[in-house]
Amino acid sequence: MHRTVRALTWLMAAAAVASIALCAPATAKPRSAQPMTEVVVAATDLAGNRSEVRQRFTVGGAPPLVEILEPWDGSEAEEAAVTVRVAVTAFSPVASVEIGTGPAEEEGGGIWRAQV
């Protein structure tokens, strides 16, 4: 899967800054390729003076973020089997989620669950 970002721009209303533009022409490839993305940040003041910096980084190189939604930390289960729900946020498509010793089932929207 390839994703292309053409440009992202925003304007700030401030006394010293007329605008700031963030342009990111890039194509993100699957994690195995780990492409470099270059981001250009340009700032222009009210007098028309412009400054620009470039930064390169890898897209998809960060691991997924996991947040346990339930049960709450320190809570007490009334039954032996407990449903555990987690939210997973990732830069690349999620291949699998394991909760306890087995695979989790995707509910949708980045939410996964399993009985443990």
Backbone as a ProteinNet text record, in pm:
[ID]
protein_1_A
[PRIMARY]
MHRTVRALTWLMAAAAVASIALCAPATAKPRSAQPMTEVVVAATDLAGNRSEVRQRFTVGGAPPLVEILEPWDGSEAEEAAVTVRVAVTAFSPVASVEIGTGPAEEEGGGIWRAQV
[TERTIARY]
83.9	0	89.6	60.5	133.8	37.1	86.3	6.4	87.9	26.7	97.4	37.7	123.7	82.9	135.2	49.3	91.5	137.3	54	92.3	-3	49	-30.3	10.1	-85.8	-55.2	-149	-96.2	-183.2	-132.7	-222.3	-187.1	-206.2	-115.8	-127.2	-140.8	-233.9	-248.7	-169.4	-56	28.1	95.9	138.8	199.6	329.1	410.5	541.1	543.3	441.6	442	319.4	341.9	230	175.5	263.3	216.4	326.9	283.2	374.6	317	398.6	352.1	434	366.2	432.3	398.2	497	475.2	547.9	476.8	537.8	509.2	573.5	555.1	629	553.9	617.7	528.5	588	514.8	558.1	462.5	493.2	473.7	576.4	570.6	551.2	532.6	518.9	638.8	617.1	717.7	851.4	852.3	977.8	1071.7	1017.2	1100.9	1153.1	1083.8	1117.4	1169.9	1083.5	1126.9	1155.7	1239.3	1265.1	1167.6	1108.6	1018.1	1084.8	1077	1133.3	1019.7	1024.2	924.8	993.8	930	982.2	890.8	947.6	870.8	922.2	831.3	868.5	786	851.1	782.8	811.6	708.3	721.6	665.9	744.8	694.9	618.9	563.8	482.6	563.4	695.1	780.5	817.7	775.1	805.4	932.6	999.3	1119.1	1077.7	1150.5	1113.8	1231.7	1201.4	1301.1	1245.6	1334	1289.4	1385.6	1330.9	1412.3	1355.8	1441.8	1401.5	1437.3	1351.4	1375.8	1339.7	1425.1	1398.2	1371.9	1276.1	1243.6	1185.1	1179.5	1125.1	978.2	894.9	752.5	730.2	653.4	620.4	724.8	823.9	927.2	894	786.8	751	657.3	670.3	580.6	440.1	340	203.4	192.8	98.4	68.1	-51.5	-44.5	-152.1	-203.1	-335.3	-399.7	-503.3	-495.1	-593.9	-717.9	-831.8	-957.6	-1032.3	-1031.9	-1093.7	-1033.2	-1024.8	-1070.5	-976.5	-1023	-943.7	-831.6	-721	-607	-647.8	-623	-655	-797	-879.3	-1018.1	-1022.4	-1137.3	-1153.7	-1256.2	-1221	-1311.3	-1403.4	-1530.8	-1628.6	-1632.8	-1581	-1582.3	-1440.7	-1421.3	-1288.6	-1248.2	-1343.7	-1314.9	-1345.6	-1250.5	-1264.1	-1241.8	-1326	-1305.8	-1208.7	-1102.6	-1004	-1018.1	-1031	-1041.9	-925.5	-866.5	-754	-775.5	-714.7	-711.5	-568.9	-556.1	-424.6	-417.5	-315.8	-292.4	-157.9	-156	-31.4	-17.1	107.2	135.8	118.6	134.4	117.2	-1.8	-57.9	-168.2	-126.5	-218.7	-191.3	-204.9	-100.4	-101.7	-173	-148.6	-213.5	-200.7	-291.3	-287.5	-307.5	-224.2	-238.6	-268.2	-366.3	-400	-387.5	-306.8	-280.2	-196.2	-245.8	-169.7	-229.9	-332.8	-397.5	-425.2	-473.2	-502.6	-627.4	-628.5	-744.3	-829.1	-955.4	-1049.9	-1071.7	-1067.9	-1085.7	-1233.5	-1267.5	-1404.5	-1425.1	-1318.9	-1326.5	-1277.5	-1231.8	-1185.5	-1063.1	-982.1	-861.7	-884.1	-1006.2	-1038.5	-1032.6	-965.4	-948.8	-993.9	-1038.3	-1081.9	-1049.1	-1042.5	-1020.5	-1066.8	-1104.1	-1138.1	-1010.7	-982.6	-866	-909.8
-115.9	0	123.8	220.2	346.8	457.9	553	670.8	792.9	886.8	1005.5	1128.7	1211.1	1338.4	1445.8	1528.1	1631	1757.9	1813.1	1933.7	1955.9	2013	2047.2	2188.2	2280.5	2420.2	2474.5	2558.7	2629.1	2770.6	2861.5	3001.3	3036.1	3117.7	3163.6	3314.8	3366	3510.2	3554.1	3615.4	3664.1	3792.1	3872.8	4001.1	3984.4	3887.3	3873.4	3773	3691.1	3586.5	3601.4	3608.3	3617.7	3479.8	3383.8	3248.9	3147.4	3025.9	2912.5	2803.7	2745.5	2639.6	2514.3	2401.4	2272.4	2191.6	2161.2	2086.1	1953.3	1845.6	1713.8	1627.1	1653.9	1563	1433.2	1324.9	1198.5	1082.1	966.8	842.5	747.9	699.7	604.9	464.3	382.8	244.6	154.1	25.6	-65	-56.1	-94.2	-80.9	-142.9	-252.4	-319.9	-232.4	-143.9	-56.8	62.3	105.1	219.2	337.4	402.1	515.1	638.4	725	852.3	955	1034.2	1141.1	1273.1	1367.9	1499.8	1598.2	1670.5	1772.8	1907.8	2000.9	2136.1	2229.2	2306.1	2403.7	2541.2	2628.4	2763.1	2863.9	2969.4	3076.8	3208.2	3290.4	3421	3526.3	3632.9	3738.3	3842.6	3942.7	4044.4	4129	4136.2	4212	4131.3	4004.4	3920.7	3839	3848.2	3766.9	3621.8	3532.2	3390.3	3306.7	3208.7	3114	2973.9	2879.2	2743.6	2642.7	2536.2	2426.2	2295.3	2195.1	2062.9	1959.2	1860.5	1751.4	1620.5	1519	1386.3	1288.6	1199.2	1098.9	976.9	867.1	741.8	731.4	697.7	677.3	530	501.7	363.4	292	363.6	299.9	287.8	352.1	348.7	231.1	168.9	57.6	108.4	20.6	61.1	105	194.4	237.6	157.6	103.3	20.9	84.7	98.5	149.9	47.7	2.5	-92	-13.1	-48.3	20.4	-43.3	-176.4	-247.7	-386.2	-443	-389.4	-279.5	-202.6	-94.6	-152.5	-85.3	-127.7	-134	-247.4	-264.8	-309.6	-326	-368.7	-517.3	-562.7	-701.6	-769.5	-886	-960.4	-1048.2	-1053.6	-1136.6	-1277.8	-1296.7	-1427.3	-1465.2	-1594.4	-1642.8	-1590.3	-1580.2	-1529.1	-1379.4	-1302.3	-1157	-1110.1	-1018.2	-957.2	-841.2	-846.2	-738.6	-665.7	-532.5	-449.4	-351.5	-335.6	-243.6	-157.3	-39.5	47.6	43.2	18.9	11.7	119.5	204.9	309.6	281.7	276.5	243.7	327.3	350.3	422.9	333.5	203.8	104.8	16.9	-56.6	-147.3	-247.2	-276.2	-369	-511.4	-591.3	-729.7	-819.9	-801.9	-885.2	-819.9	-859.6	-815.6	-939.8	-957	-1068.3	-1012.3	-1073	-1036.2	-1163.3	-1159.1	-1280.9	-1374.4	-1496.4	-1595.2	-1622.9	-1547.9	-1576.2	-1452.5	-1474.9	-1362.8	-1287.4	-1158.2	-1073.9	-1060.3	-1026.7	-1006.8	-856.8	-809.4	-666.9	-630.7	-528.7	-476.9	-372	-301.9	-193.5	-64.2	26.3	155.1	147.1	43.4	28.2	-35.4	-85.6	-150.5	-301.8	-370.8	-516	-572.8	-701.6	-764.1	-912.3	-967.8	-1111.7	-1149.9	-1276.6	-1333.3	-1393	-1361.7	-1421.1	-1480.3
0	0	0	-85.5	-89.2	-52.6	25.5	58.7	19.7	-49.6	-93.6	-28.2	29.4	86.7	-6.5	-59.9	-154	-81.4	5.4	78.9	194.2	299.2	416.1	453.5	459.2	485.2	590.4	679.1	772.1	789.1	826.2	846.6	992.4	1045.5	1183	1181.2	1257.7	1270.5	1392.9	1370.2	1479.2	1434.1	1528.1	1495.1	1415.9	1450.9	1387.5	1272.8	1260.8	1159	1070.1	939.4	846	813.5	791.4	761.2	786	810.2	821.4	732.7	648.3	559	584.9	591.4	607.2	483.6	403.1	279.9	291.2	263.7	277.3	156.4	41.8	-70.1	-40.7	-24.7	11.8	-23.9	-38.5	-55.7	53.9	131.9	238.8	185.8	195.2	149.6	270.4	248.7	362.2	456.1	581.9	686.6	648.4	576.2	544.8	463	380.3	298.6	378.6	481.3	565.8	484.8	404.9	323.4	408.9	356.9	423.3	366.9	453.5	414.7	449	358.9	386	407.3	518.3	549.2	539.5	469.9	455.9	534.2	627.3	703.8	664.9	619.1	577.9	656.4	704.5	777.1	706.6	689.3	625.8	720.2	745.7	833.8	752.7	820.4	753.9	656.2	672.9	581.8	457.7	452.9	337.7	351.5	465	488.6	508	445.7	448.7	498	579.2	627.1	606	575.9	545.6	607.5	665.3	716.8	663.6	654.4	606.1	711.4	724.7	819.6	751.5	765.9	708.7	822	801	901.7	834	907.2	856.5	894	797.3	821.2	851.8	953.2	983.9	1066.5	1114.8	1193.2	1340.9	1384.7	1526.6	1553.8	1669.7	1703.3	1734.8	1727	1760.4	1906.6	1933.4	2069.8	2118.6	2239.6	2294.5	2423.2	2433.4	2554.2	2599.6	2723.7	2776.9	2817.3	2756.8	2784.7	2901.5	2904.9	3016.5	3028.4	3143.7	3271.6	3321.2	3414.1	3471.5	3556.2	3560	3640.5	3788	3850.5	3991.5	4019.3	3913.5	3935.3	3970.5	4021	4063.5	3974.1	3918.7	3831	3914.4	3874.5	3944.9	3888.4	3765.6	3700.2	3658.7	3628.8	3589	3451.5	3358.1	3223.6	3220	3171.8	3167.5	3024.3	2977.2	2846.5	2862.4	2783.4	2783	2650.2	2656.6	2536.4	2533.6	2415.9	2399.6	2275.8	2276.3	2158.8	2104.7	1974.5	1910.9	1803.4	1812.2	1713.7	1649.2	1514.8	1445.1	1318.9	1278.2	1155.2	1033.3	1051.3	945.1	980.6	884.2	917	1025	1116.5	1226.2	1173.9	1189.1	1142.6	1241.6	1370.5	1471.3	1607.8	1697.2	1836.6	1921.7	2021.4	2114.9	2253.1	2318.9	2456.1	2538.2	2641.7	2718	2633.9	2613.9	2536.5	2399.4	2360.2	2232.5	2150.3	2026.7	1937.9	1982.7	1954.8	1984.3	1858.8	1878.6	1768.8	1752.1	1626.6	1600.9	1603.6	1682.3	1686.9	1578.4	1542.3	1445.4	1508.1	1424.6	1473.2	1562.3	1545	1625.2	1761	1785.8	1913	1894.5	1987.2	1984.2	2117.2	2118.1	2243.1	2243.7	2365.4	2383.3	2522.5	2536.7	2667.8	2726.3	2850.3	2917.3	3049.2
[MASK]
++++++++++++++++++++++++++++++++++++++++++++++++++++++++++++++++++++++++++++++++++++++++++++++++++++++++++++++++++++

